[in-house]
Amino acid sequence: MTHYLRTTTLAMAIASTVFCMPQKGVAQDAKIAIVNTRTLTLMSDEGKIAGDKLQKRLDVIRTEMDKLRKDIEDKDNNLRTRERLLSAQAKASLSKDIEDSKFRFDQKAQVYEKEMNELQGELLDPIAEKIRGELQAFVNEKSYTLVVDLAEDSNVVWANAGNDITKDVLVRVNEANSPSHCFTCSWNDSATCRLGGCASDSTPTEISAAWGVSLVKISALSSWHKNRTRRL
């Protein structure tokens, strides 16, 4: 799932905003549909499970990084409040300790960012490939001549909701990839099964919000000290 991390593998694997199927006939015979590939990832049963795994790992990382950040802030505040009482040597030593801690913080943030990027790809690449296949099959079966993607960053200004095939494709994706065939689950239904079925009762909005959180760039946690550094 935000601009801080690379766009989801869904966007890269399905990515073309427009699917064109050659058809005979004039323009008025065109059969046009819209789809939201982001929703297909977020709301697919496997996508929800992957999102949960990403969120759990990110929660662990954030807890650790928040602890490190607080430690630096405490040292910084200590330096500011005791500055007049400290010797020049003591101030220099504490300042160096703060700078070293910030450097280690940023290094760790970069390592975790790389880890999350790799985990995201590991979890989402297979899902994106399955969705790509099911979407293409659905488009072929329904003989659509044009399919427009309404995923995030789309330039589409308006589209008729009646032409949206996202829900239909989602049902197909979940049915094809769920051993228990919990294909009746949608954003209007209650989740009745878990692994191998529907992974959540959440709505698209709730899932999107959670996904946005889980894809926040790890190194953004270090942004708090950029302004503070100027004041040291």
C-alpha positions in Angstrom: 0.0 0.0 0.0 1.2 5.8 0.3 3.9 7.6 -1.6 6.5 6.9 1.1 7.2 3.3 0.0 7.2 2.1 -3.5 3.8 1.5 -4.9 2.4 -2.0 -4.2 3.4 -4.8 -6.5 -0.2 -4.8 -7.7 0.4 -1.4 -9.3 3.6 -2.8 -10.9 2.2 -6.1 -12.0 -1.2 -5.1 -13.1 -0.1 -1.5 -13.6 -1.3 -0.5 -17.0 -4.1 1.9 -16.4 -5.8 0.7 -19.6 -6.4 -2.8 -20.9 -7.2 -2.8 -24.5 -8.7 -5.8 -26.2 -8.9 -5.6 -30.1 -12.5 -5.7 -31.3 -14.2 -5.2 -34.5 -16.8 -2.5 -34.8 -17.1 1.2 -34.5 -16.5 3.4 -31.4 -20.1 3.2 -30.2 -19.8 -0.6 -29.9 -17.0 -0.3 -27.4 -17.6 -2.1 -24.1 -15.9 -0.2 -21.3 -15.4 -1.1 -17.7 -13.5 0.4 -14.7 -11.6 -1.5 -12.0 -9.7 -0.5 -8.9 -6.6 -2.7 -8.8 -5.6 -1.3 -5.4 -8.9 -2.5 -3.9 -8.4 -5.9 -5.5 -5.2 -6.2 -3.5 -6.4 -4.7 -0.3 -9.7 -6.6 -0.2 -8.6 -10.0 -1.5 -8.5 -12.7 1.1 -4.8 -13.2 0.6 -4.2 -9.5 0.4 -5.7 -9.0 3.9 -3.5 -11.8 5.3 -0.5 -10.2 3.8 -1.4 -6.8 5.1 -1.8 -8.2 8.6 1.7 -9.7 8.4 3.2 -6.4 7.2 1.4 -4.5 9.9 2.5 -6.9 12.7 6.1 -6.6 11.6 5.9 -2.8 11.3 4.4 -2.6 14.8 7.4 -4.4 16.2 9.8 -2.1 14.3 7.9 1.1 15.4 8.0 0.1 19.0 11.8 -0.3 18.8 12.3 2.9 16.8 10.1 4.9 19.2 12.1 3.7 22.1 15.4 4.8 20.4 13.8 8.1 19.5 12.7 8.8 23.0 16.2 7.9 24.3 17.7 10.6 22.0 15.1 13.1 22.9 15.8 12.6 26.6 19.5 13.1 26.0 18.8 16.2 24.0 16.6 17.6 26.7 19.2 16.8 29.3 21.8 18.8 27.4 19.5 21.8 27.0 18.4 22.0 30.6 21.9 21.4 32.1 23.9 23.2 29.5 24.9 26.1 31.8 25.9 23.6 34.5 28.1 21.4 32.3 31.7 21.9 31.5 32.8 22.4 28.0 34.2 18.9 27.9 31.0 17.4 29.3 28.8 19.3 26.8 31.0 18.2 23.9 30.8 14.6 25.1 27.0 14.6 25.5 26.6 16.3 22.1 28.7 13.7 20.4 26.7 10.9 22.1 23.5 12.5 20.8 24.9 12.8 17.2 26.1 9.2 17.3 22.8 8.0 18.5 21.0 9.9 15.7 23.4 8.4 13.2 22.7 4.8 14.5 19.0 5.6 14.5 19.0 6.6 10.8 21.1 3.6 9.8 18.7 1.2 11.6 15.8 3.0 9.9 17.3 2.4 6.5 17.8 -1.3 7.3 14.2 -1.7 8.4 12.9 0.2 5.4 14.8 -2.2 3.1 13.4 -5.1 5.1 9.8 -3.9 4.7 10.2 -3.3 1.0 11.5 -6.8 0.6 8.8 -8.3 2.8 6.1 -6.4 0.8 7.4 -7.8 -2.4 7.7 -11.3 -1.0 4.1 -11.2 0.2 2.4 -9.2 -2.6 4.2 -10.4 -5.8 2.4 -13.8 -5.8 -1.0 -12.1 -5.1 -0.5 -9.5 -7.8 0.3 -12.3 -10.3 -2.9 -14.2 -9.4 -5.0 -11.0 -9.6 -3.5 -10.1 -13.0 -4.5 -13.5 -14.4 -8.0 -13.4 -13.0 -8.6 -9.9 -14.2 -7.3 -10.7 -17.7 -9.5 -13.8 -17.8 -12.6 -11.8 -16.7 -11.9 -9.1 -19.3 -11.6 -11.7 -22.0 -14.7 -13.6 -21.0 -16.8 -10.4 -20.9 -15.3 -9.1 -24.2 -14.4 -5.7 -22.8 -12.7 -3.4 -25.3 -11.4 -1.0 -22.7 -10.8 -1.3 -18.9 -9.7 1.7 -17.0 -7.9 1.4 -13.6 -9.1 3.7 -10.9 -6.3 2.8 -8.5 -4.5 5.5 -6.5 -2.8 8.1 -8.7 -5.2 7.5 -11.5 -5.9 10.5 -13.7 -9.5 9.5 -14.2 -11.8 12.5 -13.2 -15.1 10.7 -13.2 -16.4 7.2 -14.0 -19.8 5.6 -13.9 -20.0 3.3 -10.9 -22.3 1.0 -12.9 -19.3 0.1 -15.1 -17.2 -0.9 -12.1 -16.1 -4.6 -12.3 -13.9 -4.5 -9.2 -16.4 -6.4 -7.0 -17.0 -9.1 -9.7 -13.3 -9.6 -10.2 -12.7 -9.7 -6.4 -15.3 -12.5 -6.0 -13.5 -14.4 -8.8 -10.1 -13.9 -7.2 -11.2 -15.0 -3.8 -13.1 -18.0 -5.2 -10.1 -19.1 -7.3 -7.5 -18.8 -4.5 -9.5 -19.9 -1.5 -9.6 -23.6 -0.6 -12.8 -23.1 1.3 -14.3 -21.2 -1.6 -15.4 -18.3 0.6 -16.2 -16.3 -2.5 -19.4 -14.8 -1.2 -17.5 -12.4 1.1 -17.3 -8.9 -0.2 -17.2 -5.5 1.4 -20.9 -5.8 2.1 -20.7 -9.3 3.7 -19.5 -10.6 7.0 -16.3 -12.7 7.0 -17.2 -16.3 7.8 -13.8 -17.9 7.3 -10.2 -16.9 7.9 -7.0 -18.5 6.4 -8.0 -19.7 3.0 -11.2 -17.6 3.2 -12.1 -14.1 4.2 -9.5 -12.6 6.4 -11.4 -9.6 7.8 -14.8 -7.9 8.2 -13.2 -4.6 7.4 -14.6 -2.2 4.8 -12.4 -1.0 1.9 -12.0 2.3 3.7 -10.8 0.6 6.9 -8.5 -1.7 5.0 -7.1 1.2 2.9 -6.4 3.2 6.1 -4.7 0.3 7.7 -2.7 -0.4 4.6 -1.6 3.2 4.4 -0.3 2.9 7.9 1.5 -0.3 7.2 3.3 1.1 4.2 4.6 4.3 5.9 8.3 4.7 5.1 10.2 3.5 8.1 12.8 6.2 7.8 10.0 8.8 8.2 10.3 8.0 11.9 13.6 9.9 11.9 12.1 13.1 10.5 11.5 14.5 14.0 15.2 15.2 14.5 15.9 17.1 11.2 14.6 20.4 12.6 16.0 19.6 16.0 19.5 19.1 14.5 19.5 22.7 13.3 19.0 23.9 16.8 21.9 21.9 18.3 
